[in-house]
Amino acid sequence: METRYRVYSDYLKDRYGEKVYKLPVSIPDTCPNRDGRLGTGGCAFCGSIGAGYENLPASVTVAEQIEKNREHIAPKYKAHKFIAYFQNFTNTYIRPDLFKEYLIRACRPGIVGLAVATRPDCLNETYLDIMAEVKAQYGVDILVELGLQTVNYKTLRKINRGHTVAEYIDALMMLAPYGFRNCTHVIIGLPGDDMADTIETAKIISALPTHEVKLHALYIIKNTLLAKWYAAGKINLITVEEYVRRVVAFLEYARPDIVFQRLIGRAPQAATEFANWGMGWWRIRDMIDYELAAADTRQGKKCTYLHGKAVRQFTE
């Protein structure tokens, strides 16, 4: 089937000449939404370990985590190049000297890039300068992943996100001069969001200097505020068919050059009350591919709103 959107694995193969795999890394960090700086308990959807259910504990050294994960992934996929992915909680919400030390420890043989997951309100030039220094000294690429989730400010407040869209815009603009790759994380189907919010999220992300996007459906992680709402019947979940429609719309309004790391995620059944409608992630991806083909549409087809749409009649 024809690919109708830019796929991350294809980008990596073009960039590095072969397949590249991520090796998850945990460090002993936390989040300002948990330690009292902004709030406690974290975002409504966030579990006790943050993200990354396949991660080793942060008590294991960075070097050990990389080598243990490499031992599993390298022979299975015949992989030779890897990205060390700092994934759990907020990886820049830590003292700058410690942040630098963890990045350096990840610069091991076969590591071609470092991916740092963080919040838009936990990034400034101090941390960006550190990443630039490590990049220059060790020859690794840098990817900064920002959790946005939605541009609906009412939804952000409802899920206790602790930041607004302004902080996301500020972070993207700070990142731009450094030349790092950036990725924006979006959850489709948050309580309070509708199709219009999905489209507006795609449009705002596309209007900014965004390189990559991750999409996934809303999970209900056990022992979270969202799980309490779910058990009490206070939230309605969209259907898988509606999820597919929203992803297709997101792709249509997304800038054509944006790379999609994923269109659907995955979470272990043991950790969730609800995830992906009980379906394998690949089935949902296939549904998205089928819908794109059936509608004869593709990424960027409706990205006509940038660069002075109203005056093109005078300039083209």
C-alpha positions as CSV (number, residue, x, y, z in Angstrom):
1,M,0.0,0.0,0.0
2,E,1.2,3.5,-0.9
3,T,2.6,5.5,2.1
4,R,0.6,8.7,2.4
5,Y,2.5,10.3,5.3
6,R,6.2,10.7,6.3
7,V,7.3,7.7,8.3
8,Y,9.9,8.0,11.0
9,S,11.7,4.7,10.2
10,D,12.1,5.9,6.6
11,Y,13.6,9.2,7.8
12,L,16.1,7.4,10.1
13,K,17.2,5.1,7.3
14,D,17.7,8.0,5.0
15,R,19.6,9.9,7.7
16,Y,21.9,7.1,8.9
17,G,22.0,4.7,5.9
18,E,20.4,1.9,7.8
19,K,17.7,1.1,10.4
20,V,18.1,2.8,13.8
21,Y,16.5,1.8,17.0
22,K,15.7,3.6,20.3
23,L,17.1,2.4,23.6
24,P,15.0,3.7,26.5
25,V,16.9,5.3,29.4
26,S,15.5,6.2,32.8
27,I,17.1,8.7,35.1
28,P,16.2,9.7,38.7
29,D,14.1,12.7,37.7
30,T,10.6,13.8,38.5
31,C,8.2,16.5,37.3
32,P,7.1,19.9,38.6
33,N,3.6,18.7,38.4
34,R,4.4,16.0,41.0
35,D,6.9,17.5,43.5
36,G,4.7,20.5,44.4
37,R,6.4,23.1,42.2
38,L,3.2,23.3,40.0
39,G,1.1,20.6,41.7
40,T,1.0,17.1,43.0
41,G,-0.2,13.9,41.5
42,G,1.0,14.7,38.0
43,C,-1.2,15.0,34.9
44,A,-4.6,13.2,35.1
45,F,-3.4,10.6,32.6
46,C,0.1,10.0,33.9
47,G,1.0,6.8,35.8
48,S,3.4,6.3,38.7
49,I,6.4,5.6,36.5
50,G,5.7,8.4,34.0
51,A,6.2,7.1,30.4
52,G,8.1,4.1,29.2
53,Y,6.8,0.8,30.5
54,E,9.7,-1.1,28.9
55,N,12.3,1.0,30.7
56,L,14.7,-0.4,33.3
57,P,14.7,1.3,36.7
58,A,16.5,4.6,37.1
59,S,18.6,2.9,39.8
60,V,20.4,1.0,37.0
61,T,23.3,3.1,35.5
62,V,22.8,4.7,32.1
63,A,25.6,2.6,30.6
64,E,24.0,-0.6,32.0
65,Q,20.6,0.3,30.7
66,I,21.9,0.9,27.2
67,E,23.9,-2.3,27.1
68,K,21.1,-4.4,28.5
69,N,18.6,-3.0,26.0
70,R,21.2,-3.3,23.2
71,E,21.7,-7.0,24.0
72,H,18.0,-7.6,23.5
73,I,17.4,-5.4,20.4
74,A,20.6,-5.7,18.4
75,P,20.5,-9.5,17.6
76,K,16.7,-9.4,17.2
77,Y,16.7,-6.7,14.5
78,K,20.3,-7.0,13.4
79,A,20.7,-3.4,14.5
80,H,24.0,-1.5,14.7
81,K,23.0,2.1,15.3
82,F,20.9,3.4,18.2
83,I,19.3,6.5,19.8
84,A,19.5,6.7,23.6
85,Y,16.0,7.9,24.5
86,F,15.7,9.7,27.9
87,Q,12.0,9.0,28.3
88,N,10.7,8.9,31.9
89,F,9.0,11.9,33.5
90,T,10.7,15.3,32.7
91,N,14.3,14.8,31.8
92,T,15.4,18.4,32.0
93,Y,13.7,18.9,35.4
94,I,17.0,18.1,37.1
95,R,20.2,20.1,38.0
96,P,22.1,21.1,34.9
97,D,25.3,19.5,36.0
98,L,23.5,16.1,36.5
99,F,21.7,16.5,33.2
100,K,25.0,16.9,31.4
101,E,26.5,14.0,33.2
102,Y,23.7,11.7,32.2
103,L,23.9,12.8,28.5
104,I,27.6,12.1,28.4
105,R,27.2,8.7,30.0
106,A,24.8,7.8,27.1
107,C,27.4,8.7,24.4
108,R,28.6,5.1,23.9
109,P,29.7,3.2,20.8
110,G,26.8,2.8,18.3
111,I,24.8,5.7,19.8
112,V,24.2,8.1,17.0
113,G,21.6,10.3,18.8
114,L,20.2,11.4,22.1
115,A,16.5,11.9,22.5
116,V,15.3,14.0,25.5
117,A,11.7,14.0,26.5
118,T,10.6,17.0,28.5
119,R,7.8,19.5,29.2
120,P,7.6,22.9,27.4
121,D,8.0,24.7,30.7
122,C,11.1,22.8,31.7
123,L,13.4,24.0,29.0
124,N,15.7,27.0,28.7
125,E,19.1,28.1,27.2
126,T,21.1,26.5,30.0
127,Y,19.9,23.0,29.1
128,L,20.0,23.8,25.4
129,D,23.6,24.9,25.7
130,I,24.5,21.7,27.5
131,M,22.9,19.6,24.7
132,A,24.8,21.7,22.1
133,E,28.1,21.1,23.9
134,V,27.5,17.4,24.1
135,K,26.5,17.3,20.4
136,A,29.7,19.1,19.4
137,Q,32.0,17.1,21.7
138,Y,30.6,13.6,21.0
139,G,29.2,13.9,17.5
140,V,25.7,12.8,18.4
141,D,22.5,14.2,17.0
142,I,20.0,15.7,19.5
143,L,16.2,15.3,19.4
144,V,14.0,17.2,22.0
145,E,10.6,15.8,22.5
146,L,8.0,18.1,24.0
147,G,4.7,17.0,25.5
148,L,1.9,19.3,24.3
149,Q,-1.0,16.8,24.1
150,T,-3.6,19.4,22.8
151,V,-3.9,23.1,22.1
152,N,-7.2,23.3,23.9
153,Y,-6.3,25.4,26.9
154,K,-9.5,24.3,28.7
155,T,-8.5,20.6,28.3
156,L,-4.9,21.3,29.4
157,R,-6.3,22.8,32.6
158,K,-8.8,20.0,33.1
159,I,-6.1,17.3,32.9
160,N,-3.9,19.2,35.3
161,R,-1.2,19.7,32.6
162,G,0.3,22.7,34.5
163,H,1.3,24.6,31.4
164,T,-0.5,26.4,28.5
165,V,0.1,26.6,24.8
166,A,2.3,29.7,25.3
167,E,5.0,27.7,27.0
168,Y,5.0,25.2,24.1
169,I,5.4,28.0,21.6
170,D,8.1,29.5,23.7
171,A,10.0,26.2,23.8
172,L,9.8,25.7,20.0
173,M,11.1,29.2,19.4
174,M,14.0,28.7,21.8
175,L,14.9,25.4,20.2
176,A,14.9,26.7,16.6
177,P,18.4,28.5,16.6
178,Y,20.1,25.4,18.0
179,G,19.4,23.2,15.0
180,F,18.2,20.2,17.0
181,R,15.4,18.0,15.8
182,N,12.2,18.4,17.8
183,C,9.2,16.2,18.2
184,T,5.8,17.1,19.6
185,H,3.7,14.6,21.6
186,V,-0.1,14.7,21.0
187,I,-2.9,12.6,22.7
188,I,-6.0,12.3,20.5
189,G,-9.3,11.8,22.4
190,L,-8.6,13.7,25.6
191,P,-11.8,14.5,27.5
192,G,-13.2,17.8,26.2
193,D,-11.4,17.6,22.9
194,D,-13.3,17.2,19.6
195,M,-12.4,17.1,15.9
196,A,-12.0,20.9,15.8
197,D,-9.4,20.7,18.5
198,T,-7.5,17.9,16.6
199,I,-7.4,20.0,13.5
200,E,-6.3,23.2,15.4
201,T,-3.6,21.2,17.1
202,A,-2.3,20.1,13.7
203,K,-2.4,23.6,12.4
204,I,-0.6,25.3,15.3
205,I,2.1,22.6,15.3
206,S,2.5,23.0,11.6
207,A,2.8,26.8,11.8
208,L,5.7,26.5,14.2
209,P,9.2,25.1,13.3
210,T,8.2,21.5,14.1
211,H,10.1,18.5,12.7
212,E,8.4,15.5,14.1
213,V,5.1,14.4,15.8
214,K,4.0,11.5,17.9
215,L,0.3,10.7,18.1
216,H,-1.4,8.2,20.3
217,A,-4.9,7.5,21.6
218,L,-5.9,8.2,25.2
219,Y,-5.0,5.4,27.6
220,I,-6.6,4.9,31.0
221,I,-3.6,4.1,33.2
222,K,-4.4,2.4,36.5
223,N,-4.4,4.4,39.7
224,T,-4.6,7.8,38.0
225,L,-7.1,10.6,38.3
226,L,-8.2,9.7,34.8
227,A,-8.9,6.1,36.0
228,K,-11.1,7.5,38.8
229,W,-13.1,9.6,36.3
230,Y,-13.4,6.6,34.0
231,A,-14.6,4.3,36.8
232,A,-17.2,6.9,37.9
233,G,-18.5,7.4,34.3
234,K,-17.4,11.0,34.2
235,I,-15.6,10.8,30.8
236,N,-16.6,9.4,27.4
237,L,-14.1,7.7,25.2
238,I,-14.1,8.1,21.5
239,T,-14.5,5.0,19.3
240,V,-11.7,3.5,17.3
241,E,-13.4,4.6,14.1
242,E,-13.5,8.2,15.5
243,Y,-9.8,8.0,16.4
244,V,-9.0,6.9,12.8
245,R,-11.0,9.9,11.5
246,R,-9.2,12.3,13.7
247,V,-5.8,11.0,12.8
248,V,-6.6,11.2,9.1
249,A,-7.7,14.8,9.7
250,F,-4.6,15.6,11.6
251,L,-2.5,14.3,8.8
252,E,-4.4,16.2,6.2
253,Y,-3.8,19.5,8.0
254,A,-0.2,18.7,9.0
255,R,2.7,20.3,7.1
256,P,3.8,17.9,4.4
257,D,7.5,17.8,5.6
258,I,6.7,16.8,9.2
259,V,7.8,13.3,10.1
260,F,5.4,11.1,12.1
261,Q,7.2,9.0,14.6
262,R,3.9,7.1,15.2
263,L,0.2,7.3,14.5
264,I,-0.8,5.0,17.4
265,G,1.1,4.0,20.5
266,R,0.9,1.0,22.8
267,A,0.7,0.3,26.5
268,P,0.8,-2.9,28.5
269,Q,-2.6,-4.4,29.5
270,A,-1.4,-5.0,33.0
271,A,-0.9,-1.2,33.5
272,T,-4.1,0.0,32.0
273,E,-7.9,0.0,32.4
274,F,-8.3,0.9,28.8
275,A,-5.8,1.0,25.8
276,N,-6.4,1.0,22.1
277,W,-9.9,-0.6,22.3
278,G,-8.3,-3.9,23.1
279,M,-6.8,-4.0,19.6
280,G,-3.2,-4.5,18.5
281,W,-1.6,-1.2,17.5
282,W,-0.8,-2.5,14.1
283,R,-4.5,-3.1,13.4
284,I,-5.3,0.5,14.1
285,R,-2.4,1.7,12.0
286,D,-3.8,-0.5,9.1
287,M,-7.2,1.1,9.6
288,I,-5.6,4.5,9.3
289,D,-3.7,3.5,6.1
290,Y,-6.9,2.0,4.7
291,E,-8.9,5.2,5.4
292,L,-6.3,7.4,3.8
293,A,-6.4,5.3,0.7
294,A,-10.2,5.0,0.6
295,A,-10.5,8.8,0.8
296,D,-7.7,9.3,-1.6
297,T,-6.1,11.8,0.8
298,R,-2.6,12.2,2.4
299,Q,-0.5,14.3,4.7
300,G,-0.6,18.0,3.9
301,K,-3.6,17.8,1.5
302,K,-5.4,20.5,3.5
303,C,-2.3,22.5,4.6
304,T,-3.4,25.5,2.7
305,Y,-3.7,28.0,5.6
306,L,0.0,29.1,6.0
307,H,1.9,32.0,4.4
308,G,-0.9,34.5,3.8
309,K,-3.7,32.4,2.3
310,A,-6.0,35.4,1.8
311,V,-3.5,37.3,-0.4
312,R,-2.2,34.5,-2.7
313,Q,-4.6,35.8,-5.3
314,F,-2.4,38.8,-5.7
315,T,1.0,37.1,-5.4
316,E,0.8,33.9,-7.3
